[in-house]
Amino acid sequence: MIPSLPRPAWLRAATGLYVGAFLVFLFLPLTVVAVFAFNNAPYPAPPWHGFTLDWFLGNEAEGRVGLFRDTELLGSIWTSCTVALWVTGLSVVVGTANAFLMEREKFPGKGVLSMLMLTPLVIPGVILGISILAFASRLADLCSDLFGFDADFLRPGLPLVVLGQFSYIVAIATLTISARLKRFDRSLEDAALNLGASHMAVLWNITLPYLRPAIIGSAAIAFLMSFENFNTTLMLVGSDAPLTIMMYGRMREGATPVLNAVSLFLMTASAVLALTLLRRGKSAQAS
């Protein structure tokens, strides 16, 4: 449909209703979670019993341990941040290298390799986690039997969680950076090389600054996807539980508004992080 042509009233009304219904479907659950983080009741659901900050700050008189005094929850948040930072760094570095390999190099089997790189994206997270766990455990057993070397990093734990998340998040980083690299005008590199610049100087001063918005965007996506991952993490986690696993265990024991407080805190932090990286990406693109 041409945007400049007038649309019938029923179509405008239907479009408005659809957009409104979609926004309600998207934001109503988040709003309910946020509101009942301040509910003065021992359960995270209606009815409303009054406003309180106990689920954030705690209340010893009422026997309530708030989010900011729950060392176990705060520790799990730190664990999730640590895992996400490792996954983000590895995904951005390897994703950038993959993007140059796929877009700049020609070699036999390039198409097959490109398809294989995308395979983890279509494998369910649980299956991916089980496969990595089985392979890593078998490899650790072989190291122990053949060489007497105890490869603890291949046992369930944070290194294996990082490896499992990295195995599919790197594909997303590769696609994001490749899409921007594909639009790069290589004549800029040729001109710089003809003027005497080295290949490293061209990469550092011309190519990477052009890729900066895609690198920042892929880093934001990688961090958020790693932080919220559950299926793969559940199969590979050891004694140090990230936040998603901790919240799952708390939900099985009985939900309290502390989980609402955690959700609100993470929604706010994610929004601030996304907006900050978006602004940095736009400023980098403008420069």
Phi and psi in degrees as a GROMACS rama.xvg file:
@    title "Ramachandran Plot"
@    xaxis  label "Phi"
@    yaxis  label "Psi"
@TYPE xy
-76.5944  125.036  ILE-2
-61.2488  -29.5603  PRO-3
-75.4678  -18.2366  SER-4
-76.118  142.33  LEU-5
-67.0751  142.948  PRO-6
-107.433  147.251  ARG-7
-63.6997  156.757  PRO-8
-61.7127  -38.6084  ALA-9
-65.5662  -33.2216  TRP-10
-71.8815  -39.5216  LEU-11
-64.0757  -40.6914  ARG-12
-66.6959  -41.8105  ALA-13
-64.2504  -39.6155  ALA-14
-64.0019  -42.9072  THR-15
-63.4526  -41.4759  GLY-16
-65.0593  -40.8091  LEU-17
-63.1775  -47.4936  TYR-18
-62.795  -42.8775  VAL-19
-62.5802  -44.0904  GLY-20
-63.7465  -39.1538  ALA-21
-64.6854  -43.3326  PHE-22
-65.3006  -38.5984  LEU-23
-64.303  -45.7418  VAL-24
-59.5122  -36.239  PHE-25
-78.8624  -42.6526  LEU-26
-103.234  -17.3055  PHE-27
-62.5639  -47.0343  LEU-28
-60.5905  -38.8739  PRO-29
-65.9507  -37.7899  LEU-30
-66.2052  -41.7888  THR-31
-62.3184  -44.8961  VAL-32
-60.2398  -44.0756  VAL-33
-65.7716  -42.7269  ALA-34
-65.8947  -44.0399  VAL-35
-81.6796  3.54961  PHE-36
-71.3801  -15.9111  ALA-37
-109.834  13.6216  PHE-38
-81.2851  130.771  ASN-39
-84.3302  63.4655  ASN-40
-149.409  154.204  ALA-41
-81.5336  12.0092  PRO-42
-135.616  149.753  TYR-43
-90.7595  45.4351  PRO-44
-150.939  166.496  ALA-45
-60.0019  158.953  PRO-46
-85.5816  170.314  PRO-47
-80.3864  130.877  TRP-48
-116.869  13.3366  HIS-49
113.282  163.675  GLY-50
-85.6875  140.437  PHE-51
-156.106  153.851  THR-52
-107.859  11.9832  LEU-53
-59.0757  -33.7505  ASP-54
-77.6476  -8.38456  TRP-55
-102.707  -46.8569  PHE-56
-99.456  -16.8276  LEU-57
86.571  162.441  GLY-58
-154.708  102.177  ASN-59
-64.8182  -34.5853  GLU-60
-62.7021  -36.7056  ALA-61
-91.6584  -1.80901  GLU-62
72.0065  28.8607  GLY-63
-104.914  126.209  ARG-64
-101.065  109.096  VAL-65
-74.9563  170.791  GLY-66
-56.1757  -47.6765  LEU-67
-77.2791  -1.53454  PHE-68
-116.862  2.80254  ARG-69
-91.6054  94.0995  ASP-70
-62.3407  -30.8227  THR-71
-67.4182  -45.0667  GLU-72
-67.4773  -43.4754  LEU-73
-62.2479  -37.4577  LEU-74
-64.4851  -38.0097  GLY-75
-68.8028  -34.8406  SER-76
-63.5081  -43.6005  ILE-77
-63.5099  -39.7675  TRP-78
-61.9971  -43.9981  THR-79
-62.5628  -40.2883  SER-80
-64.3606  -41.4457  CYS-81
-62.2631  -47.5413  THR-82
-61.5277  -44.3848  VAL-83
-64.076  -37.8785  ALA-84
-66.2651  -42.2228  LEU-85
-63.3676  -45.813  TRP-86
-63.6641  -40.7529  VAL-87
-63.694  -48.2481  THR-88
-60.4762  -47.4907  GLY-89
-64.1142  -41.8806  LEU-90
-65.8461  -40.8013  SER-91
-68.3151  -45.57  VAL-92
-64.8285  -51.5516  VAL-93
-69.5343  -36.8841  VAL-94
-62.9399  -38.5751  GLY-95
-65.6074  -43.8666  THR-96
-62.7594  -41.4257  ALA-97
-62.6835  -39.9528  ASN-98
-61.593  -44.1647  ALA-99
-65.542  -37.6903  PHE-100
-64.0875  -44.1036  LEU-101
-75.8575  -32.1473  MET-102
-95.5684  -23.9103  GLU-103
-110.254  -22.5474  ARG-104
-105.343  152.331  GLU-105
-124.406  125.545  LYS-106
-157.83  156.649  PHE-107
-62.7254  138.371  PRO-108
81.1132  14.686  GLY-109
-62.757  -41.2939  LYS-110
-64.5451  -41.1201  GLY-111
-65.5325  -43.1281  VAL-112
-62.6797  -39.5131  LEU-113
-61.879  -41.2462  SER-114
-67.224  -40.8056  MET-115
-64.3251  -33.2296  LEU-116
-64.523  -27.8534  MET-117
-90.3378  -8.18023  LEU-118
-56.7299  -42.5508  THR-119
-59.4032  -21.7237  PRO-120
-71.4592  -23.7385  LEU-121
-103.592  0.358852  VAL-122
-92.2676  129.723  ILE-123
-55.3042  143.992  PRO-124
-58.4209  -38.2609  GLY-125
-64.0288  -45.2614  VAL-126
-63.6342  -41.4993  ILE-127
-61.9571  -43.3668  LEU-128
-64.6789  -44.3193  GLY-129
-63.2681  -40.8949  ILE-130
-63.923  -45.384  SER-131
-64.6464  -41.093  ILE-132
-62.6743  -45.2756  LEU-133
-64.4998  -44.3713  ALA-134
-65.4374  -46.0699  PHE-135
-65.9402  -40.3565  ALA-136
-64.2597  -41.6374  SER-137
-64.2558  -40.7669  ARG-138
-65.374  -38.5445  LEU-139
-64.9582  -39.7236  ALA-140
-63.7853  -40.0914  ASP-141
-64.7167  -41.0246  LEU-142
-62.3533  -38.9102  CYS-143
-70.4671  -41.3537  SER-144
-74.3386  -41.2484  ASP-145
-87.2959  -37.2166  LEU-146
-118.185  -4.18442  PHE-147
67.1077  22.3841  GLY-148
-104.589  123.812  PHE-149
-89.5764  98.7589  ASP-150
-84.8863  80.7415  ALA-151
-64.6419  -28.2274  ASP-152
-68.3598  -12.5192  PHE-153
-95.2705  -1.28289  LEU-154
-88.9059  164.472  ARG-155
-54.063  129.387  PRO-156
166.888  -175.259  GLY-157
-64.379  -39.7489  LEU-158
-58.3837  -38.9112  PRO-159
-71.742  -33.2129  LEU-160
-62.5374  -44.9641  VAL-161
-59.9736  -44.5016  VAL-162
-63.2109  -43.7474  LEU-163
-64.8758  -44.0696  GLY-164
-68.6816  -40.1946  GLN-165
-61.1068  -32.8091  PHE-166
-60.2541  -27.8347  SER-167
-114.076  -26.5908  TYR-168
-69.5066  -30.7061  ILE-169
-62.5424  -30.4955  VAL-170
-66.1191  -38.1465  ALA-171
-67.2503  -41.86  ILE-172
-62.7249  -40.0067  ALA-173
-61.6855  -45.9397  THR-174
-64.0851  -41.3518  LEU-175
-63.9156  -46.8514  THR-176
-73.4112  -36.0769  ILE-177
-62.9986  -38.3431  SER-178
-61.1048  -37.1754  ALA-179
-79.8211  -37.8681  ARG-180
-63.3133  -31.7965  LEU-181
-63.5487  -28.4545  LYS-182
-91.0585  1.72338  ARG-183
-73.858  136.657  PHE-184
-84.5978  105.613  ASP-185
-71.3631  -11.3129  ARG-186
-64.338  -24.8152  SER-187
-65.7954  -40.711  LEU-188
-66.4423  -42.8298  GLU-189
-61.8523  -40.2971  ASP-190
-64.384  -42.2118  ALA-191
-65.7194  -39.6246  ALA-192
-65.4972  -38.8817  LEU-193
-66.4836  -26.9899  ASN-194
-85.0492  1.5792  LEU-195
105.238  2.62112  GLY-196
-73.7976  148.015  ALA-197
-79.3483  164.412  SER-198
-62.0032  -39.0624  HIS-199
-66.7892  -38.8471  MET-200
-65.8215  -38.1112  ALA-201
-65.5408  -43.2689  VAL-202
-62.0609  -45.464  LEU-203
-74.4045  -35.4261  TRP-204
-101.406  -16.2731  ASN-205
-121.096  -55.8775  ILE-206
-72.2297  -51.4455  THR-207
-64.1226  -40.2888  LEU-208
-59.5872  -34.2643  PRO-209
-67.2056  -35.3659  TYR-210
-82.363  -6.1542  LEU-211
-55.5144  -45.2615  ARG-212
-58.7585  -40.2124  PRO-213
-69.4072  -36.8164  ALA-214
-65.9277  -43.4754  ILE-215
-64.9096  -43.1192  ILE-216
-63.2561  -43.4247  GLY-217
-67.1526  -33.0176  SER-218
-66.0218  -41.6925  ALA-219
-64.0344  -44.6003  ALA-220
-62.8586  -44.3827  ILE-221
-62.2655  -43.772  ALA-222
-62.8705  -47.809  PHE-223
-68.0729  -39.4483  LEU-224
-66.0154  -38.8946  MET-225
-67.1579  -42.8716  SER-226
-62.7079  -37.8198  PHE-227
-95.4223  0.0227957  GLU-228
-65.1747  138.422  ASN-229
-125.124  -51.1689  PHE-230
-59.1448  -53.9918  ASN-231
-66.94  -40.668  THR-232
-62.0269  -38.8666  THR-233
-59.5521  -35.1588  LEU-234
-77.0297  -21.5896  MET-235
-114.801  -6.55433  LEU-236
-73.532  151.109  VAL-237
-109.765  -129.849  GLY-238
-79.8172  -28.0246  SER-239
-89.5411  101.593  ASP-240
-87.2609  127.398  ALA-241
-67.7115  175.021  PRO-242
-62.0641  -42.5561  LEU-243
-61.2559  -39.5524  THR-244
-71.2253  -38.8529  ILE-245
-62.5133  -44.4812  MET-246
-66.065  -36.0884  MET-247
-62.1728  -44.0592  TYR-248
-64.8688  -39.4299  GLY-249
-65.3248  -38.9716  ARG-250
-63.216  -36.8911  MET-251
-68.9932  -31.602  ARG-252
-78.4913  -23.6338  GLU-253
134.712  116.521  GLY-254
-74.1308  143.349  ALA-255
-129.166  165.299  THR-256
-62.207  -9.53117  PRO-257
-59.9384  -37.0527  VAL-258
-66.5573  -34.9886  LEU-259
-63.4007  -41.1343  ASN-260
-62.9285  -41.2347  ALA-261
-61.3946  -44.518  VAL-262
-62.0574  -44.399  SER-263
-63.6726  -42.6406  LEU-264
-60.0373  -43.3318  PHE-265
-71.3952  -36.9133  LEU-266
-61.529  -43.6983  MET-267
-65.6167  -45.8655  THR-268
-63.8465  -40.0608  ALA-269
-65.687  -40.7845  SER-270
-64.5119  -42.7044  ALA-271
-64.2601  -43.5529  VAL-272
-63.1385  -45.5291  LEU-273
-63.7164  -43.3021  ALA-274
-65.8136  -39.1924  LEU-275
-63.5595  -47.3849  THR-276
-67.293  -33.5487  LEU-277
-64.9145  -42.124  LEU-278
-66.3416  -40.5131  ARG-279
-65.6825  -37.9661  ARG-280
-64.8906  -40.2952  GLY-281
-67.9044  -41.1625  LYS-282
-65.7631  -36.996  SER-283
-67.2406  -37.8993  ALA-284
-68.6924  -35.9383  GLN-285
-70.0595  -35.1702  ALA-286
